[in-house]
Amino acid sequence: MKIFDTMKSTPSRGVRRTSADNTTTPTQETAPTPATEAAYFRGIPDSELTPRVRQALITLIEEVNTLRDELKNTKSKIEELENLADADPLLGILNRRAFARELSRALALVERYNTPASLVFVDLDDLKLINDQLGHGAGDAALTRVANVLAENVRETDSVGRLGGDEFGVILLQADESRALDKAGTLSQLVSSEKVLWKDYAFSAHISCGVVEIKKGWTVDDALHTADSAMYAVKKQR
């Protein structure tokens, strides 16, 4: 049984009735029927819609519309909360939990479709030194610089997240190790290409990147540990 509220009925107008003495008197003008009052149940003749039934239907339609609006608002709030739960509060990129989820999806793609994907483990060099010499505000500015460069220079299909402290991760889909190494080099150059500005200071930020091509059978921890080890190997070479 369906409810319709789109049919419009013709409003009743005032008519003149003839009395017994052949005189005519105007009847009381009837107000136009609102569009929602034309609601009806399919299969029930309009003539059977008594004023009480019609009013009940109008009330029901209004309640349904109200519930529909409330559901839409609730879904919007849930989506907003989910986005907040997935985001690093300082940098706005994915937090570790959300990044691990995206990494798990990348692992599944590699496992199922044998499609190449790589993980870049990024470390902001000398964050402790920046914090000690210039203050934690400067350290936050350097972290923001790195996050912005990473997020703005990968594809929409890729993922960027903060793994904790001075560590970041980048998932590059459809990228073998060679392409990922090229991208890591580009990202490193972009980070250090401009000074970080904070208060009256301008200083350089540098990153170290460990790159691994994701292998079949790896877990999230396997991928992160291998990429982390690759990053520390790069640091030791400097």
RAPE-V649546 format. One record per backbone hydrogen bond with DSSP energy under -1.0 kcal/mol. NH is the residue of the N-H (numbers start at 1). CO is the residue of the C=O. E is the energy in kcal/mol with one decimal. If there is no record, write none. Layout:
# RAPE-V649546
nh=(NH;NH)
co=(CO;CO)
e=(E;E)
This chain:
# RAPE-V649546
nh=(4;17;19;22;25;27;37;38;39;40;42;44;48;49;50;54;55;56;57;58;59;60;61;62;63;64;65;66;67;68;69;70;71;72;73;74;75;76;77;78;79;80;81;82;83;84;85;86;88;92;94;95;99;100;101;102;103;104;105;106;107;108;109;110;111;112;113;114;118;119;120;121;122;123;124;125;130;131;132;133;134;135;139;140;141;142;143;144;145;146;147;148;149;150;151;152;158;159;161;162;163;164;167;168;169;170;171;172;174;180;181;182;183;184;185;186;187;188;189;190;191;192;196;198;201;203;208;210;212;214;218;223;224;225;226;227;228;229;230;231;232;233;234;235;236;238)
co=(40;25;23;19;17;15;34;35;36;4;2;41;45;46;48;50;51;52;53;54;55;56;57;58;59;60;61;62;63;64;65;66;67;68;69;70;71;72;73;74;75;76;77;78;79;80;81;82;93;88;160;86;95;96;97;98;99;100;101;102;103;104;105;106;107;108;109;110;172;212;170;210;168;208;166;206;126;127;128;129;130;131;135;136;137;138;139;140;141;142;143;144;145;146;147;148;155;171;169;94;167;167;164;122;161;120;159;118;116;176;177;178;179;180;181;182;183;184;185;186;187;188;203;201;198;196;123;121;119;117;215;219;220;221;222;223;224;225;226;227;228;229;230;231;232;235)
e=(-1.2;-1.7;-3.1;-1.8;-1.8;-1.9;-1.2;-1.6;-1.6;-1.0;-1.1;-2.1;-1.8;-1.5;-1.5;-3.1;-2.4;-2.1;-2.3;-2.3;-2.5;-2.3;-2.7;-2.3;-2.3;-2.5;-2.6;-2.2;-2.6;-2.4;-2.1;-2.4;-2.4;-2.1;-2.3;-2.4;-2.6;-2.0;-2.2;-2.5;-2.4;-2.1;-2.5;-2.5;-2.2;-2.1;-2.4;-1.3;-3.7;-2.3;-1.6;-2.8;-2.6;-2.5;-1.5;-2.0;-2.5;-2.1;-1.6;-2.0;-2.4;-1.8;-2.0;-2.2;-2.4;-2.7;-2.5;-1.1;-2.5;-2.8;-2.9;-3.4;-2.8;-2.5;-2.7;-2.6;-2.1;-2.7;-2.6;-2.4;-2.8;-1.2;-1.5;-2.6;-1.8;-2.0;-2.4;-2.4;-2.0;-2.2;-2.6;-2.6;-2.2;-2.5;-2.6;-2.3;-1.3;-1.6;-2.3;-3.0;-1.9;-1.2;-2.3;-3.2;-2.7;-2.1;-2.6;-2.9;-1.6;-2.3;-2.5;-1.9;-2.3;-2.7;-2.1;-2.1;-2.6;-2.3;-2.0;-2.3;-2.2;-1.6;-4.1;-2.5;-2.8;-2.1;-2.3;-2.9;-2.1;-2.4;-1.5;-2.3;-2.4;-2.7;-2.4;-2.3;-2.5;-2.2;-1.9;-2.0;-2.1;-1.7;-1.6;-1.9;-2.0;-1.3)
